[in-house]
């Protein structure tokens, strides 16, 4: 097994799911459209080939370093790394004219980039290993955020659930209601993330996970108000809050819980559940910006990353599952103490992704989030 990073991946601890941000969805009317639309040649797919070093832009510590070294050695190129700490930060760099060969947007941000004409098309037939995804995971053959996966290839897929300490509060009931447990009063954390918190409330009430309806949002804020007396705070550092005992129960990303297993002295005192009312699903994607200086090298990198041996290394390093056939056992073995971390075909079919809304809906969600945070 590749060694675990000394701290949990920055990718989750710093994630903020901003609504409009610096690159709004074109349909929402909020934010950015290219001042000058790229010509068709800038968006056309290219074949994998070495056309320069790889200019890489991703969350920190989100690929096993040995995979980078193997790619550099095999193709005689250098991986020039830069990192972002939020989707808004990634897009700000793109808007400023910075040029990268490969970026990693989440699903809803991939949709915004596609709508803005900011991503080059990817011909899956040029990728020798693409069928390991699209031949096994039909969901990604035509996802809502990028029809036909014409501009993206999925990198990770993960879910949101509840992490807790068995040694402090025993077993749970399998519901989001467990966050309201009197046993955990004063030791409950929610993720510091608008979509995740509002989405949890929506699922508990049987509402659409991305609802922007003001009546729905009033119900959600009222429900979350009843949790406030039990709440210690909002934090996306679920990993450390559970390890150090600040939290006995917390909303948590599955990948962070998997990564925590490498740090826990006794994993059996922790648990992770996917509540029966539903669990939000998300995905990070490989994508090539329209102005990538070396798109051929980017295609080589995507194909190299999809090799089963490299997928397995990355799964073990970051703790997030990857929808690549033949690697499922690697992740299942990694999360054996937390089997609910596994993202199944049924999870994908449930389609509980956070979606982009129109301007009014996003404004309403921002207002609701402000009320929830203010208490």
MARPAGU-29166 format. One record per residue (C-alpha): residue in one letter; x, y, z; residue number from 0. Coordinates in steps of 0.1 Angstrom, whole numbers, plus 5000, padded with zeros to 4 digits. Layout:
{torse:A | X:X | Y:Y | Z:Z | mivo:NUM};
...
! end
This chain:
{torse:X | X:5000 | Y:5000 | Z:5000 | mivo:0};
{torse:X | X:5013 | Y:5035 | Z:4992 | mivo:1};
{torse:X | X:5020 | Y:5055 | Z:5023 | mivo:2};
{torse:X | X:4992 | Y:5077 | Z:5035 | mivo:3};
{torse:X | X:4998 | Y:5115 | Z:5034 | mivo:4};
{torse:X | X:5007 | Y:5129 | Z:5068 | mivo:5};
{torse:X | X:4975 | Y:5151 | Z:5069 | mivo:6};
{torse:X | X:4942 | Y:5146 | Z:5052 | mivo:7};
{torse:X | X:4939 | Y:5159 | Z:5016 | mivo:8};
{torse:X | X:4935 | Y:5197 | Z:5014 | mivo:9};
{torse:X | X:4909 | Y:5190 | Z:4988 | mivo:10};
{torse:X | X:4881 | Y:5183 | Z:5014 | mivo:11};
{torse:X | X:4891 | Y:5204 | Z:5043 | mivo:12};
{torse:X | X:4890 | Y:5236 | Z:5022 | mivo:13};
{torse:X | X:4861 | Y:5228 | Z:4999 | mivo:14};
{torse:X | X:4834 | Y:5254 | Z:4997 | mivo:15};
{torse:X | X:4805 | Y:5248 | Z:4974 | mivo:16};
{torse:X | X:4799 | Y:5284 | Z:4964 | mivo:17};
{torse:X | X:4767 | Y:5290 | Z:4944 | mivo:18};
{torse:X | X:4776 | Y:5317 | Z:4919 | mivo:19};
{torse:X | X:4813 | Y:5321 | Z:4926 | mivo:20};
{torse:X | X:4835 | Y:5335 | Z:4899 | mivo:21};
{torse:X | X:4821 | Y:5314 | Z:4871 | mivo:22};
{torse:X | X:4783 | Y:5313 | Z:4871 | mivo:23};
{torse:X | X:4762 | Y:5289 | Z:4851 | mivo:24};
{torse:X | X:4752 | Y:5305 | Z:4819 | mivo:25};
{torse:X | X:4716 | Y:5294 | Z:4825 | mivo:26};
{torse:X | X:4716 | Y:5310 | Z:4859 | mivo:27};
{torse:X | X:4727 | Y:5344 | Z:4844 | mivo:28};
{torse:X | X:4751 | Y:5347 | Z:4874 | mivo:29};
{torse:X | X:4787 | Y:5353 | Z:4866 | mivo:30};
{torse:X | X:4810 | Y:5346 | Z:4838 | mivo:31};
{torse:X | X:4809 | Y:5340 | Z:4801 | mivo:32};
{torse:X | X:4841 | Y:5342 | Z:4779 | mivo:33};
{torse:X | X:4847 | Y:5377 | Z:4766 | mivo:34};
{torse:X | X:4857 | Y:5361 | Z:4733 | mivo:35};
{torse:X | X:4844 | Y:5326 | Z:4725 | mivo:36};
{torse:X | X:4872 | Y:5302 | Z:4717 | mivo:37};
{torse:X | X:4872 | Y:5290 | Z:4680 | mivo:38};
{torse:X | X:4862 | Y:5255 | Z:4672 | mivo:39};
{torse:X | X:4899 | Y:5244 | Z:4669 | mivo:40};
{torse:X | X:4905 | Y:5253 | Z:4705 | mivo:41};
{torse:X | X:4877 | Y:5230 | Z:4716 | mivo:42};
{torse:X | X:4883 | Y:5201 | Z:4693 | mivo:43};
{torse:X | X:4896 | Y:5168 | Z:4707 | mivo:44};
{torse:X | X:4933 | Y:5159 | Z:4703 | mivo:45};
{torse:X | X:4951 | Y:5126 | Z:4703 | mivo:46};
{torse:X | X:4974 | Y:5115 | Z:4731 | mivo:47};
{torse:X | X:5009 | Y:5126 | Z:4723 | mivo:48};
{torse:X | X:5038 | Y:5143 | Z:4740 | mivo:49};
{torse:X | X:5036 | Y:5180 | Z:4731 | mivo:50};
{torse:X | X:5053 | Y:5194 | Z:4762 | mivo:51};
{torse:X | X:5055 | Y:5191 | Z:4799 | mivo:52};
{torse:X | X:5022 | Y:5186 | Z:4819 | mivo:53};
{torse:X | X:5010 | Y:5218 | Z:4836 | mivo:54};
{torse:X | X:4988 | Y:5203 | Z:4863 | mivo:55};
{torse:X | X:4962 | Y:5221 | Z:4885 | mivo:56};
{torse:X | X:4944 | Y:5203 | Z:4913 | mivo:57};
{torse:X | X:4937 | Y:5200 | Z:4950 | mivo:58};
{torse:X | X:4969 | Y:5194 | Z:4970 | mivo:59};
{torse:X | X:4979 | Y:5158 | Z:4978 | mivo:60};
{torse:X | X:4953 | Y:5144 | Z:4955 | mivo:61};
{torse:X | X:4975 | Y:5120 | Z:4935 | mivo:62};
{torse:X | X:5001 | Y:5095 | Z:4947 | mivo:63};
{torse:X | X:5035 | Y:5111 | Z:4941 | mivo:64};
{torse:X | X:5048 | Y:5078 | Z:4927 | mivo:65};
{torse:X | X:5022 | Y:5080 | Z:4899 | mivo:66};
{torse:X | X:5036 | Y:5114 | Z:4889 | mivo:67};
{torse:X | X:5072 | Y:5100 | Z:4889 | mivo:68};
{torse:X | X:5061 | Y:5070 | Z:4868 | mivo:69};
{torse:X | X:5045 | Y:5093 | Z:4842 | mivo:70};
{torse:X | X:5075 | Y:5116 | Z:4841 | mivo:71};
{torse:X | X:5099 | Y:5086 | Z:4836 | mivo:72};
{torse:X | X:5077 | Y:5069 | Z:4809 | mivo:73};
{torse:X | X:5071 | Y:5099 | Z:4788 | mivo:74};
{torse:X | X:5102 | Y:5120 | Z:4795 | mivo:75};
{torse:X | X:5082 | Y:5150 | Z:4807 | mivo:76};
{torse:X | X:5080 | Y:5170 | Z:4839 | mivo:77};
{torse:X | X:5048 | Y:5175 | Z:4858 | mivo:78};
{torse:X | X:5046 | Y:5212 | Z:4868 | mivo:79};
{torse:X | X:5022 | Y:5213 | Z:4897 | mivo:80};
{torse:X | X:5000 | Y:5241 | Z:4910 | mivo:81};
{torse:X | X:4972 | Y:5237 | Z:4936 | mivo:82};
{torse:X | X:4939 | Y:5255 | Z:4944 | mivo:83};
{torse:X | X:4920 | Y:5254 | Z:4976 | mivo:84};
{torse:X | X:4884 | Y:5259 | Z:4962 | mivo:85};
{torse:X | X:4865 | Y:5257 | Z:4930 | mivo:86};
{torse:X | X:4862 | Y:5295 | Z:4930 | mivo:87};
{torse:X | X:4900 | Y:5297 | Z:4933 | mivo:88};
{torse:X | X:4905 | Y:5273 | Z:4903 | mivo:89};
{torse:X | X:4881 | Y:5293 | Z:4881 | mivo:90};
{torse:X | X:4897 | Y:5327 | Z:4891 | mivo:91};
{torse:X | X:4930 | Y:5314 | Z:4878 | mivo:92};
{torse:X | X:4914 | Y:5303 | Z:4845 | mivo:93};
{torse:X | X:4896 | Y:5336 | Z:4842 | mivo:94};
{torse:X | X:4928 | Y:5355 | Z:4848 | mivo:95};
{torse:X | X:4943 | Y:5338 | Z:4817 | mivo:96};
{torse:X | X:4965 | Y:5312 | Z:4835 | mivo:97};
{torse:X | X:4971 | Y:5282 | Z:4812 | mivo:98};
{torse:X | X:4969 | Y:5246 | Z:4825 | mivo:99};
{torse:X | X:4968 | Y:5213 | Z:4807 | mivo:100};
{torse:X | X:4946 | Y:5194 | Z:4832 | mivo:101};
{torse:X | X:4922 | Y:5206 | Z:4859 | mivo:102};
{torse:X | X:4898 | Y:5187 | Z:4882 | mivo:103};
{torse:X | X:4864 | Y:5204 | Z:4886 | mivo:104};
{torse:X | X:4835 | Y:5189 | Z:4906 | mivo:105};
{torse:X | X:4804 | Y:5179 | Z:4886 | mivo:106};
{torse:X | X:4785 | Y:5211 | Z:4890 | mivo:107};
{torse:X | X:4816 | Y:5232 | Z:4882 | mivo:108};
{torse:X | X:4823 | Y:5210 | Z:4852 | mivo:109};
{torse:X | X:4788 | Y:5219 | Z:4839 | mivo:110};
{torse:X | X:4796 | Y:5256 | Z:4844 | mivo:111};
{torse:X | X:4829 | Y:5253 | Z:4825 | mivo:112};
{torse:X | X:4812 | Y:5234 | Z:4797 | mivo:113};
{torse:X | X:4785 | Y:5260 | Z:4794 | mivo:114};
{torse:X | X:4811 | Y:5287 | Z:4793 | mivo:115};
{torse:X | X:4830 | Y:5271 | Z:4764 | mivo:116};
{torse:X | X:4860 | Y:5267 | Z:4787 | mivo:117};
{torse:X | X:4868 | Y:5230 | Z:4781 | mivo:118};
{torse:X | X:4882 | Y:5211 | Z:4752 | mivo:119};
{torse:X | X:4863 | Y:5181 | Z:4740 | mivo:120};
{torse:X | X:4877 | Y:5146 | Z:4748 | mivo:121};
{torse:X | X:4873 | Y:5117 | Z:4724 | mivo:122};
{torse:X | X:4871 | Y:5087 | Z:4746 | mivo:123};
{torse:X | X:4882 | Y:5064 | Z:4717 | mivo:124};
{torse:X | X:4916 | Y:5080 | Z:4719 | mivo:125};
{torse:X | X:4920 | Y:5067 | Z:4755 | mivo:126};
{torse:X | X:4930 | Y:5031 | Z:4756 | mivo:127};
{torse:X | X:4917 | Y:5027 | Z:4792 | mivo:128};
{torse:X | X:4884 | Y:5046 | Z:4790 | mivo:129};
{torse:X | X:4862 | Y:5016 | Z:4786 | mivo:130};
{torse:X | X:4872 | Y:5006 | Z:4822 | mivo:131};
{torse:X | X:4850 | Y:5035 | Z:4832 | mivo:132};
{torse:X | X:4824 | Y:5039 | Z:4805 | mivo:133};
{torse:X | X:4820 | Y:5002 | Z:4798 | mivo:134};
{torse:X | X:4812 | Y:4994 | Z:4835 | mivo:135};
{torse:X | X:4797 | Y:5026 | Z:4849 | mivo:136};
{torse:X | X:4769 | Y:5036 | Z:4825 | mivo:137};
{torse:X | X:4760 | Y:5066 | Z:4846 | mivo:138};
{torse:X | X:4791 | Y:5084 | Z:4835 | mivo:139};
{torse:X | X:4785 | Y:5077 | Z:4798 | mivo:140};
{torse:X | X:4759 | Y:5105 | Z:4798 | mivo:141};
{torse:X | X:4760 | Y:5124 | Z:4830 | mivo:142};
{torse:X | X:4738 | Y:5154 | Z:4836 | mivo:143};
{torse:X | X:4767 | Y:5178 | Z:4840 | mivo:144};
{torse:X | X:4784 | Y:5169 | Z:4807 | mivo:145};
{torse:X | X:4761 | Y:5151 | Z:4781 | mivo:146};
{torse:X | X:4780 | Y:5122 | Z:4766 | mivo:147};
{torse:X | X:4810 | Y:5130 | Z:4789 | mivo:148};
{torse:X | X:4821 | Y:5150 | Z:4759 | mivo:149};
{torse:X | X:4845 | Y:5172 | Z:4779 | mivo:150};
{torse:X | X:4852 | Y:5152 | Z:4810 | mivo:151};
{torse:X | X:4863 | Y:5119 | Z:4824 | mivo:152};
{torse:X | X:4854 | Y:5110 | Z:4860 | mivo:153};
{torse:X | X:4882 | Y:5109 | Z:4884 | mivo:154};
{torse:X | X:4865 | Y:5101 | Z:4918 | mivo:155};
{torse:X | X:4830 | Y:5094 | Z:4930 | mivo:156};
{torse:X | X:4821 | Y:5098 | Z:4967 | mivo:157};
{torse:X | X:4792 | Y:5104 | Z:4991 | mivo:158};
{torse:X | X:4783 | Y:5123 | Z:5022 | mivo:159};
{torse:X | X:4771 | Y:5106 | Z:5054 | mivo:160};
{torse:X | X:4776 | Y:5106 | Z:5091 | mivo:161};
{torse:X | X:4809 | Y:5098 | Z:5109 | mivo:162};
{torse:X | X:4808 | Y:5090 | Z:5147 | mivo:163};
{torse:X | X:4825 | Y:5076 | Z:5177 | mivo:164};
{torse:X | X:4811 | Y:5043 | Z:5188 | mivo:165};
{torse:X | X:4831 | Y:5044 | Z:5220 | mivo:166};
{torse:X | X:4812 | Y:5076 | Z:5230 | mivo:167};
{torse:X | X:4776 | Y:5072 | Z:5218 | mivo:168};
{torse:X | X:4772 | Y:5036 | Z:5207 | mivo:169};
{torse:X | X:4754 | Y:5025 | Z:5175 | mivo:170};
{torse:X | X:4732 | Y:5048 | Z:5154 | mivo:171};
{torse:X | X:4698 | Y:5042 | Z:5138 | mivo:172};
{torse:X | X:4709 | Y:5048 | Z:5101 | mivo:173};
{torse:X | X:4691 | Y:5081 | Z:5098 | mivo:174};
{torse:X | X:4701 | Y:5118 | Z:5095 | mivo:175};
{torse:X | X:4680 | Y:5122 | Z:5127 | mivo:176};
{torse:X | X:4710 | Y:5107 | Z:5145 | mivo:177};
{torse:X | X:4726 | Y:5141 | Z:5143 | mivo:178};
{torse:X | X:4699 | Y:5152 | Z:5168 | mivo:179};
{torse:X | X:4710 | Y:5126 | Z:5194 | mivo:180};
{torse:X | X:4709 | Y:5138 | Z:5230 | mivo:181};
{torse:X | X:4740 | Y:5116 | Z:5236 | mivo:182};
{torse:X | X:4760 | Y:5139 | Z:5213 | mivo:183};
{torse:X | X:4747 | Y:5173 | Z:5226 | mivo:184};
{torse:X | X:4775 | Y:5199 | Z:5223 | mivo:185};
{torse:X | X:4797 | Y:5175 | Z:5202 | mivo:186};
{torse:X | X:4779 | Y:5176 | Z:5169 | mivo:187};
{torse:X | X:4795 | Y:5191 | Z:5138 | mivo:188};
{torse:X | X:4781 | Y:5199 | Z:5104 | mivo:189};
{torse:X | X:4802 | Y:5205 | Z:5073 | mivo:190};
{torse:X | X:4811 | Y:5241 | Z:5066 | mivo:191};
{torse:X | X:4795 | Y:5238 | Z:5032 | mivo:192};
{torse:X | X:4762 | Y:5253 | Z:5020 | mivo:193};
{torse:X | X:4751 | Y:5226 | Z:4997 | mivo:194};
{torse:X | X:4759 | Y:5198 | Z:5021 | mivo:195};
{torse:X | X:4741 | Y:5213 | Z:5051 | mivo:196};
{torse:X | X:4710 | Y:5224 | Z:5032 | mivo:197};
{torse:X | X:4710 | Y:5191 | Z:5013 | mivo:198};
{torse:X | X:4710 | Y:5171 | Z:5045 | mivo:199};
{torse:X | X:4680 | Y:5191 | Z:5058 | mivo:200};
{torse:X | X:4663 | Y:5186 | Z:5025 | mivo:201};
{torse:X | X:4668 | Y:5148 | Z:5025 | mivo:202};
{torse:X | X:4656 | Y:5146 | Z:5061 | mivo:203};
{torse:X | X:4624 | Y:5164 | Z:5050 | mivo:204};
{torse:X | X:4620 | Y:5144 | Z:5018 | mivo:205};
{torse:X | X:4628 | Y:5174 | Z:4996 | mivo:206};
{torse:X | X:4650 | Y:5177 | Z:4965 | mivo:207};
{torse:X | X:4686 | Y:5179 | Z:4976 | mivo:208};
{torse:X | X:4692 | Y:5211 | Z:4955 | mivo:209};
{torse:X | X:4659 | Y:5228 | Z:4961 | mivo:210};
{torse:X | X:4658 | Y:5266 | Z:4956 | mivo:211};
{torse:X | X:4622 | Y:5269 | Z:4965 | mivo:212};
{torse:X | X:4618 | Y:5295 | Z:4992 | mivo:213};
{torse:X | X:4591 | Y:5276 | Z:5010 | mivo:214};
{torse:X | X:4612 | Y:5245 | Z:5010 | mivo:215};
{torse:X | X:4642 | Y:5265 | Z:5023 | mivo:216};
{torse:X | X:4621 | Y:5280 | Z:5051 | mivo:217};
{torse:X | X:4613 | Y:5244 | Z:5062 | mivo:218};
{torse:X | X:4649 | Y:5234 | Z:5060 | mivo:219};
{torse:X | X:4662 | Y:5264 | Z:5080 | mivo:220};
{torse:X | X:4635 | Y:5258 | Z:5107 | mivo:221};
{torse:X | X:4645 | Y:5221 | Z:5109 | mivo:222};
{torse:X | X:4682 | Y:5230 | Z:5112 | mivo:223};
{torse:X | X:4674 | Y:5256 | Z:5139 | mivo:224};
{torse:X | X:4663 | Y:5227 | Z:5161 | mivo:225};
{torse:X | X:4698 | Y:5212 | Z:5157 | mivo:226};
{torse:X | X:4715 | Y:5243 | Z:5168 | mivo:227};
{torse:X | X:4714 | Y:5237 | Z:5206 | mivo:228};
{torse:X | X:4732 | Y:5204 | Z:5200 | mivo:229};
{torse:X | X:4757 | Y:5218 | Z:5176 | mivo:230};
{torse:X | X:4794 | Y:5226 | Z:5185 | mivo:231};
{torse:X | X:4801 | Y:5242 | Z:5151 | mivo:232};
{torse:X | X:4806 | Y:5240 | Z:5113 | mivo:233};
{torse:X | X:4838 | Y:5224 | Z:5101 | mivo:234};
{torse:X | X:4850 | Y:5206 | Z:5071 | mivo:235};
{torse:X | X:4878 | Y:5189 | Z:5091 | mivo:236};
{torse:X | X:4857 | Y:5159 | Z:5100 | mivo:237};
{torse:X | X:4888 | Y:5137 | Z:5100 | mivo:238};
{torse:X | X:4906 | Y:5155 | Z:5129 | mivo:239};
{torse:X | X:4875 | Y:5165 | Z:5148 | mivo:240};
{torse:X | X:4867 | Y:5128 | Z:5153 | mivo:241};
{torse:X | X:4902 | Y:5117 | Z:5160 | mivo:242};
{torse:X | X:4908 | Y:5144 | Z:5187 | mivo:243};
{torse:X | X:4874 | Y:5140 | Z:5203 | mivo:244};
{torse:X | X:4861 | Y:5175 | Z:5195 | mivo:245};
{torse:X | X:4832 | Y:5157 | Z:5177 | mivo:246};
{torse:X | X:4814 | Y:5125 | Z:5187 | mivo:247};
{torse:X | X:4792 | Y:5127 | Z:5156 | mivo:248};
{torse:X | X:4797 | Y:5148 | Z:5124 | mivo:249};
{torse:X | X:4785 | Y:5151 | Z:5089 | mivo:250};
{torse:X | X:4814 | Y:5138 | Z:5068 | mivo:251};
{torse:X | X:4827 | Y:5130 | Z:5033 | mivo:252};
{torse:X | X:4833 | Y:5093 | Z:5027 | mivo:253};
{torse:X | X:4868 | Y:5099 | Z:5014 | mivo:254};
{torse:X | X:4879 | Y:5117 | Z:5046 | mivo:255};
{torse:X | X:4866 | Y:5088 | Z:5067 | mivo:256};
{torse:X | X:4885 | Y:5063 | Z:5046 | mivo:257};
{torse:X | X:4917 | Y:5084 | Z:5050 | mivo:258};
{torse:X | X:4911 | Y:5086 | Z:5087 | mivo:259};
{torse:X | X:4915 | Y:5048 | Z:5089 | mivo:260};
{torse:X | X:4952 | Y:5052 | Z:5083 | mivo:261};
{torse:X | X:4956 | Y:5075 | Z:5113 | mivo:262};
{torse:X | X:4933 | Y:5059 | Z:5139 | mivo:263};
{torse:X | X:4949 | Y:5038 | Z:5166 | mivo:264};
{torse:X | X:4918 | Y:5017 | Z:5168 | mivo:265};
{torse:X | X:4894 | Y:5021 | Z:5138 | mivo:266};
{torse:X | X:4868 | Y:5000 | Z:5155 | mivo:267};
{torse:X | X:4858 | Y:5029 | Z:5178 | mivo:268};
{torse:X | X:4847 | Y:5049 | Z:5147 | mivo:269};
{torse:X | X:4818 | Y:5044 | Z:5123 | mivo:270};
{torse:X | X:4804 | Y:5058 | Z:5091 | mivo:271};
{torse:X | X:4769 | Y:5055 | Z:5079 | mivo:272};
{torse:X | X:4750 | Y:5065 | Z:5047 | mivo:273};
{torse:X | X:4716 | Y:5076 | Z:5060 | mivo:274};
{torse:X | X:4685 | Y:5058 | Z:5047 | mivo:275};
{torse:X | X:4668 | Y:5091 | Z:5037 | mivo:276};
{torse:X | X:4695 | Y:5094 | Z:5010 | mivo:277};
{torse:X | X:4732 | Y:5105 | Z:5007 | mivo:278};
{torse:X | X:4745 | Y:5132 | Z:4984 | mivo:279};
{torse:X | X:4769 | Y:5120 | Z:4957 | mivo:280};
{torse:X | X:4796 | Y:5139 | Z:4939 | mivo:281};
{torse:X | X:4824 | Y:5134 | Z:4915 | mivo:282};
{torse:X | X:4856 | Y:5151 | Z:4905 | mivo:283};
{torse:X | X:4865 | Y:5151 | Z:4868 | mivo:284};
{torse:X | X:4895 | Y:5152 | Z:4846 | mivo:285};
{torse:X | X:4891 | Y:5182 | Z:4822 | mivo:286};
{torse:X | X:4914 | Y:5199 | Z:4797 | mivo:287};
{torse:X | X:4909 | Y:5237 | Z:4795 | mivo:288};
{torse:X | X:4903 | Y:5253 | Z:4761 | mivo:289};
{torse:X | X:4936 | Y:5271 | Z:4762 | mivo:290};
{torse:X | X:4958 | Y:5242 | Z:4774 | mivo:291};
{torse:X | X:4993 | Y:5246 | Z:4761 | mivo:292};
{torse:X | X:4999 | Y:5208 | Z:4759 | mivo:293};
{torse:X | X:4966 | Y:5190 | Z:4754 | mivo:294};
{torse:X | X:4982 | Y:5160 | Z:4739 | mivo:295};
{torse:X | X:5003 | Y:5154 | Z:4771 | mivo:296};
{torse:X | X:4971 | Y:5159 | Z:4791 | mivo:297};
{torse:X | X:4954 | Y:5131 | Z:4772 | mivo:298};
{torse:X | X:4984 | Y:5109 | Z:4779 | mivo:299};
{torse:X | X:4982 | Y:5117 | Z:4816 | mivo:300};
{torse:X | X:4945 | Y:5109 | Z:4817 | mivo:301};
{torse:X | X:4951 | Y:5075 | Z:4801 | mivo:302};
{torse:X | X:4980 | Y:5068 | Z:4823 | mivo:303};
{torse:X | X:4959 | Y:5076 | Z:4854 | mivo:304};
{torse:X | X:4932 | Y:5052 | Z:4842 | mivo:305};
{torse:X | X:4956 | Y:5022 | Z:4842 | mivo:306};
{torse:X | X:4944 | Y:4999 | Z:4870 | mivo:307};
{torse:X | X:4977 | Y:4998 | Z:4888 | mivo:308};
{torse:X | X:4977 | Y:5036 | Z:4890 | mivo:309};
{torse:X | X:4941 | Y:5038 | Z:4900 | mivo:310};
{torse:X | X:4948 | Y:5014 | Z:4929 | mivo:311};
{torse:X | X:4978 | Y:5035 | Z:4941 | mivo:312};
{torse:X | X:4957 | Y:5067 | Z:4940 | mivo:313};
{torse:X | X:4927 | Y:5050 | Z:4959 | mivo:314};
{torse:X | X:4951 | Y:5039 | Z:4986 | mivo:315};
{torse:X | X:4968 | Y:5073 | Z:4988 | mivo:316};
{torse:X | X:4938 | Y:5096 | Z:4990 | mivo:317};
{torse:X | X:4910 | Y:5074 | Z:5003 | mivo:318};
{torse:X | X:4885 | Y:5083 | Z:4976 | mivo:319};
{torse:X | X:4869 | Y:5056 | Z:4953 | mivo:320};
{torse:X | X:4874 | Y:5058 | Z:4915 | mivo:321};
{torse:X | X:4848 | Y:5044 | Z:4891 | mivo:322};
{torse:X | X:4873 | Y:5022 | Z:4872 | mivo:323};
{torse:X | X:4865 | Y:4985 | Z:4865 | mivo:324};
{torse:X | X:4889 | Y:4962 | Z:4883 | mivo:325};
{torse:X | X:4897 | Y:4985 | Z:4912 | mivo:326};
{torse:X | X:4865 | Y:4981 | Z:4932 | mivo:327};
{torse:X | X:4881 | Y:4954 | Z:4955 | mivo:328};
{torse:X | X:4910 | Y:4978 | Z:4963 | mivo:329};
{torse:X | X:4886 | Y:5004 | Z:4977 | mivo:330};
{torse:X | X:4864 | Y:4978 | Z:4994 | mivo:331};
{torse:X | X:4894 | Y:4964 | Z:5012 | mivo:332};
{torse:X | X:4906 | Y:4999 | Z:5022 | mivo:333};
{torse:X | X:4872 | Y:5008 | Z:5038 | mivo:334};
{torse:X | X:4864 | Y:4974 | Z:5052 | mivo:335};
{torse:X | X:4856 | Y:4989 | Z:5086 | mivo:336};
{torse:X | X:4834 | Y:5015 | Z:5069 | mivo:337};
{torse:X | X:4816 | Y:4996 | Z:5041 | mivo:338};
{torse:X | X:4791 | Y:5025 | Z:5036 | mivo:339};
{torse:X | X:4819 | Y:5045 | Z:5020 | mivo:340};
{torse:X | X:4816 | Y:5024 | Z:4989 | mivo:341};
{torse:X | X:4797 | Y:5042 | Z:4961 | mivo:342};
{torse:X | X:4775 | Y:5017 | Z:4944 | mivo:343};
{torse:X | X:4756 | Y:5016 | Z:4911 | mivo:344};
{torse:X | X:4724 | Y:5022 | Z:4931 | mivo:345};
{torse:X | X:4740 | Y:5053 | Z:4947 | mivo:346};
{torse:X | X:4747 | Y:5067 | Z:4912 | mivo:347};
{torse:X | X:4712 | Y:5058 | Z:4900 | mivo:348};
{torse:X | X:4697 | Y:5077 | Z:4929 | mivo:349};
{torse:X | X:4714 | Y:5108 | Z:4913 | mivo:350};
{torse:X | X:4716 | Y:5129 | Z:4945 | mivo:351};
{torse:X | X:4741 | Y:5153 | Z:4930 | mivo:352};
{torse:X | X:4740 | Y:5189 | Z:4939 | mivo:353};
{torse:X | X:4728 | Y:5208 | Z:4908 | mivo:354};
{torse:X | X:4733 | Y:5243 | Z:4895 | mivo:355};
{torse:X | X:4701 | Y:5265 | Z:4899 | mivo:356};
{torse:X | X:4690 | Y:5297 | Z:4884 | mivo:357};
{torse:X | X:4699 | Y:5331 | Z:4899 | mivo:358};
{torse:X | X:4668 | Y:5333 | Z:4921 | mivo:359};
{torse:X | X:4673 | Y:5298 | Z:4934 | mivo:360};
{torse:X | X:4710 | Y:5303 | Z:4942 | mivo:361};
{torse:X | X:4703 | Y:5336 | Z:4959 | mivo:362};
{torse:X | X:4676 | Y:5319 | Z:4980 | mivo:363};
{torse:X | X:4700 | Y:5291 | Z:4989 | mivo:364};
{torse:X | X:4727 | Y:5317 | Z:4999 | mivo:365};
{torse:X | X:4701 | Y:5335 | Z:5021 | mivo:366};
{torse:X | X:4691 | Y:5303 | Z:5038 | mivo:367};
{torse:X | X:4727 | Y:5293 | Z:5044 | mivo:368};
{torse:X | X:4734 | Y:5327 | Z:5060 | mivo:369};
{torse:X | X:4704 | Y:5322 | Z:5083 | mivo:370};
{torse:X | X:4716 | Y:5287 | Z:5092 | mivo:371};
{torse:X | X:4751 | Y:5299 | Z:5100 | mivo:372};
{torse:X | X:4739 | Y:5328 | Z:5120 | mivo:373};
{torse:X | X:4717 | Y:5306 | Z:5141 | mivo:374};
! end
